[in-house]
Amino acid sequence: MHCVNCDRLLSDFEATRKHAITFKFLDLCKVCFEDVKTIIPTIDRRELMTEQEFDEAFDRGDLDCDFAMFISEHYDAWAKHQMLSYWEDPDAYEAFKERMVKNVSL
């Protein structure tokens, strides 16, 4: 599957992104999607992210809500001071990443 805008090859994560209202596949690569992501509501299959896609999304802050929810569910950290302590914990990050990133077998 290729991006309808620039013809780049889509990852599994990009190829399964849908419009949240019409449920139609967007078929946009991450570069082209950046231009429209604030105006198009989407449904993403985040479990299909590659490690690189995960790292980029995490660095941009796109996964902040997901990470906060993961921390609160797995570490029983609903209080702000508890949440912040896990936010900086590399073990919590790795556990979250392991849950979110697609396992790729070579």
Buried (B, 14 or more C-beta within 10 A) or exposed (E): EEBEBEEBEBBBBBBBBBEEEEEEBBBBBBEBBEEEBEEBEBEBBBEBBBEEBBBBBBEEEBBEEBBBEBBBEEBEBEEEEBBEBBBEBEEBBEBBBEEBBBEEEE
